[in-house]
Amino acid sequence: MSRHKIKGTRGTGRATALTLAAVMTAVGPAAVYGAERPDDNLIDVEAPRPNYNADLSPSFAYSEEKWASLRDNVMEYGELADLIHEYNPTVRSNRSSYNDMRNSDLNDVYDSVMEDVRDIWDAADSAAANDDYITEASQNFSANSLAQQADDNYEDPEMEKLRYDQTEANLVYQAQQLMSTYEQAGYNMEYLQNTRNLLETQYNITQAQRNVGMATDTDVLNAQKSVQDQDASILSAQKSEDNVHRQLCLMLGWQADAQPEIRALPEPDLTRIDAMNPSADLAKAVANNYDVRYYDKMSQNVNTTEKKDSAIASRQNAEDTVARSLNSQYNTVITTRDSLNTAQTQLQLAQTNLNTAAAQLAVGTITQAEYQSVENSCLSAENAVRTAKLQLQLAMDGYDWILNGLTLS
């Protein structure tokens, strides 16, 4: 490839790469169940939404029904990729940057940067003419540094596009994790509140026992402190849930204080696991991997043997990382499936115990507090199943993400 040179004492160069916008705080999502969380009653609340006519995909990119679904006040797991693509601030910024340079090649980018370098050199000459030698030295240093960076640059628009696509894919993966965390937070809040009810019942019982001489003031204070500590735990959990809610809203185009209806994740489809085979899938994962493709392109663009060897070594390391990541994620899928099976077995036992306790409560052989304790244990087992399902869904989607180009840590 030919290289344009600027002769003189101030250096030669090619263009520096555009800097990726910071990633906010992250392909295989399945169809999402339409059920809303039990404590969500927000469907009629209108959230401020972005200007749909600015910097979006063309109208024909989706059907009218699909556009309407993306623009409604509902957050669905199966729409996360499209919501990130259309409304995420980082993705929109990257798309704008890429559109500015998409028809350029490496020499075009170099020439553009060198125009800026020449402007700085001209400013240095003007400073020297005014005997401002400090400014002249500073600007010459900046121009020479930029020219050297341009000379060393190997990133063309195609490589920039790979990084932008990688950023977008990571954001979708992060959004999937956040949405799972938010749903799990709802389950946890239900359990925390149920535990508080149990502790309050025990506190009331302890007060009654003290009144008849069966408990001390210290026992009452300890029971009261347990309730107060649980209140603190509930408050902390609520703050964490609210923080995840804000992150999701900002990532997907809502205002931070918006109240969209956030629907549940899909039930994990266990048949997906049967199609997973790390050995057979490795070739596809390597071919799609963003880092591998980036270093392939880099090896074509660099000009020295040393840099080419470095790019080839980086490419091999990226390929090795894909293999490790794919195997690790498959093991995570299997382990999480086993955890789900164990949790379901424990839930069956907990439900049997609850049915027994209900019968005992009906005939008066156990107290209400004892029944509440068994009920709380059953809710804990139920939440363990729910959590395992969420984790399995993410694990399977993580495997698909690796197949489609990401390298997960």
N, C-alpha and C positions, 0 to 999 in steps of 0.2 A: 504494500500500500504506500502510495506517495505521501510525503510529509512536507507541509509548508514551513519554510524557515524565515525567521526575521534576523537579518545579519546585524551585528553590532556588539557592543561590549556588555549589553544588559541581558543576554541569554536568549535561548530559543524555547519553543514550547508547543504543547497540545493542551486541550481543554481539561479542566477538572470536572469531576462528576457532580451532578446535582446531589445535594444532601437529602437523604430520606427524611420525611417528616417524622416526628417522634411517634412511637406506637402508643396508643391509649391502653390504659388499664382503668386478641387474641384471637374429600368431599363425599359426605355420605349421610347427611341427616335424613331420617325417614319421615313419613307423614306424621303430623302431630295430632294427638287426640284433641277434640274440641272442648273438653271439660275444663272449667276454670277452677282455681283453688277455692276451697270452701270459704275462706275469709276474704276473697276478692269480690267486691260488688261495685266495680268501677267502670262498667261497660258504657255508661252514659256520660262519663266525664270526658270532655274534649281537651286534648293536649295540644299545646302550640306545636306546630309542625314546620319543617323547613319550607323554603320557597321551592315548590316542585318544578318550576319552570327554569331554574338556574342550574346549569352544569350537570344535568341528568342525562341518562341514556335517552336516545330518541324514542318517540312515542311508540314506534313499531317494535321496540325491544321486547315488550310484553303485551299480552292481550289487555283489553280494557278491564276485564275482571281481575287480572293480576295486578294492574296498576292500582285499582280500587282497594285490593287487599293490602298492598304495600302502604297505602296512604291512610288506612283506617287507624283506629286507636287501639289496636290489638297487637301484642307482641307474641309471635309464634316461633317455636324452635325451627320449624321447617322453612321459615322465611328469613332466618338470620343472615344467610349469605347474600341474599338480594338486598336486605336492609343495609348491611354494611357497604355493599357496592354502591348503592344510591345515596345514602345519607351520612355515612361516617366522615367526619371532618378530615381525617388523615387521608383517607382514600380519595376524597374529592380534591384535596390539595395535590396529591400525587398525580391524579388524572390530569389536572390542569398543567402541571409541570411537564408531564410526558407529552401532552398535546402540543406544547410549545416547541418540542424538539423531535417529535416522532418521525419527521421526514428528513432529518439530518443524518449525516454519517460522522465518523470520528474526525475527519478533517474539517467539516463544517463547525463542529463544536469547538475544535481547536481555534479556528479563525475567529469565532465569536469571543472566546476568552482573550485572545490576543488583541482584539480591539480595545478591551478594557485595559490591558497591559499598556498599550500605546497611550491611552488617555492618562494613565498614571505617570508614564514617562514624560509626557508633555507638561503635566503639572509640576513635575520635578524640575524640568528645564525653566519653567516660569519662576519657580521659587529661587533657582540659582541666579536668574537674571535680576532678581530683587535682593540679591545677597543674603537670602534666607537659606543658609547651607544646612541647617539642622533639618528643616522640612525637606529639602532636596534629598538628603541622605536617607531620611525615613521613607520617602516615597519611592526612591530608587530601590531600597531594600524590599519594600512590599511588592513592587513590580517584578523584580528579579525572582522573588520567591514564587509569585504566582506563575511567572513564565516557566520556572523549573517544574512546578506542579503540572502545568499544562503539557510540558515535554514528557513527563513520566506517566501521564494519564493513559489508561487503556479502556475506559468505560465508554461505550457507545450507547445510543438510545435503546438498542435491543437489550443490553445488559441492565440498563436502568429499568426497563419494563419488567425484567425478571425480578428485580428487587422490589419493585412496586407490587407486583402480583404476589410475591412472597409475603410482603407486609399485609396485604389484604387477606390472604389465607390465614395468617396468624391471628389477625383480628377476629375473623369468624370463629376460629377455634377458641379464642379467649372468650368470645361472647357465649359460646356454647357452655363453657365451664361456668361462667358467671350465672347463666340462666339456671343451670343445675344447682349451683350454690344457693340461689335465691329460693328455689323450690324446697330444697332441703332445709333452709332457714325457716320456712313456714311450718314444716313438720316439727322442727325442733322447738319452735315457739309454742306449738300446741302441747308438746310434751312438758315444757317448762311450766306452762300455766296449769296443766293437770297436776304436776308435782306440787305446785304452790297450793292448790286446793287441798291436796292430801296433807301437807304440812300445816295448813290452817286448821284442818279438822283435828290433827294431833295436838295443836296448840290449845284448841278449845277443850279437848278432853283433859289435857294436863291442868288447865285452870279448874275444871270441875273436880279433878282428883285432889288438887290442893285444898279446895273448899271443904272436902271431907277428910282431910288429913292423910291422903294417900300419895301426895307429891309435895315437894318443897317449892319455895319461891325461886330457888335456883333452877329447878326443873322448868318452871314457867318461863323464866327469862331465857333459858337455852332454847326452848321451843319457839319463843317469840323471835329470837335471833335467827333461827333457821328460816322463818318466814321472811324476815327482812333481807337475809342473804339471798334468798330466792328471788325477791323483788329486784335486787341489784343485778342478778344474773339475767333476769328478763329484760331489764333496761339495757344492759350491755348487748344482749342478743338483738334487741330491736334496733339499736344504733348500727350494728353490723349489717343487718338486713337492709336498713335504709341506705347504707353506703353502697351496697351491691346494686340496689335499685337505681340509685343515681348514676352509677357507672354504666349500667345497661342503657339507661335512657340517653345519656350523652353519646355512647358509642353508636346508637341506632338512629339518632336524629331527633329524638325528643328533647325538650328542655329538661334540666336537671330536676325540677320540681313537678314534672308531669306525672300523671297517674294513668298510664295505659293499662288495659287489661292484659295481664301476663298469664298466658296459658301454660298448662302442664307439659312436660316433656313427653315424648311418645313412650309407650311400653317397649322395652327392648325386644327385638325380634331375634330369638336364639338361633334361628336357622341361618342367620348371617355367619355364624361362627363356623358352620360346616364348610363354607366356601373359602375360609382363610387357610392359606398354606404359605408360610414365609419363604420356603425354598422356591416354590413355583412363582410367587409374587415378586421376588426380588428384582428380576429384570425390569418389570414395569415400574417399580418404585424408583430404581436408579435412573431409568430413562426420563421419568417425570420430575426428578428431584431438582429443586431450584438451585441449590448450591452446585450440584454436578453440572448443570447446564451453564451456570454462570462461569465456572472455571474452564469449561470447554471453550466458551467464547473468549474468555480472557487469554487462553493459550494462543488463540488465533490473532489477537490484537497486539500482544506485546512484541517488542522489537529486539530483545536480547536473548541469548541462550539461557542466561541466568534466570531471567524473569519467566521464560517459557518453562524451564524445568520446575520453577516454583509453582507455576500454575498447574502443571501436570501433577505435582506432588499434592497440591491442595485438592485437586479433583479426585485423586485416589483416596485421600483421607475422607472426603465427603462421601464417596461410595462406600467405604468401610463403615462410616457412621450410619448410613442408611441401613446396611445389613444388620448392625447391632440394634438399631432403633426398631426395625421391623420385628426382629425376634423378641426383643424385650416387650414390645407392645402386645404381641401375640400371647406371650406368657401372662401379661397383665389381664388380657381378656379371659384366659382360661381360669386364672386365679379368682377373678371377680365373679365369674360364673359359678365357681365352686362356693364362694362366699354367699352368693345369692341362694344357692341350694341349701346351705347350712342355715341361713337366716329364715328361710321358709319352713324348715323343719322345726326350728325353735319357736316360730310363730304358731304353728299347729299345736305344740305343747302348751304354749301360753294361752291360746284360745280354749283349750280343754280345761286348763286350770281356772279360767275365768267363768266358764260354764258351770263348773263345780262350785265355785264361790257364789255365783248367783243363786244356785239352788240352796246352798247353805244359808245365805242371807235371807232367803224367803221363809225358811223354817226357824230362823233365829239362832242358828248355831255359831254364826260369826257376826262380828259387829260391822257397822257401816265403814268404819276406818279400815278394818281388815279387808273388806271387799274393795275399797278404794286402792289399797296397796296392790292387790292382785290386778286390778284394772290398769293401774299405772305401769305395772310390769308388762302387761299385754300390749299397751300402747308403745312401750319401748321396743318390744319385739316387732311390732308392726312398722315402726319407723326404721328399724334395721333393714327390713325387707325393702321398704321404699328407697332408702339410701343405696342399698346394693343394686337396685334396678337403675338408679340414676348413674351410678359409677360404671355399671356394665354398658349402658348406652354410650357414655363418654369414651369408654375403653374401645368399643367397637368403632365408633366414629374416629377415634385417634388412629386406629389401624388404617382406616380408609384415607385419612389425611396423609399418612406416610405414603400410601400407594399413589396419591395424587400430588406429591411433591414436597411436603413438609418433612422436616427432620425434628422429631419431638425429643425433648430432653427427658 
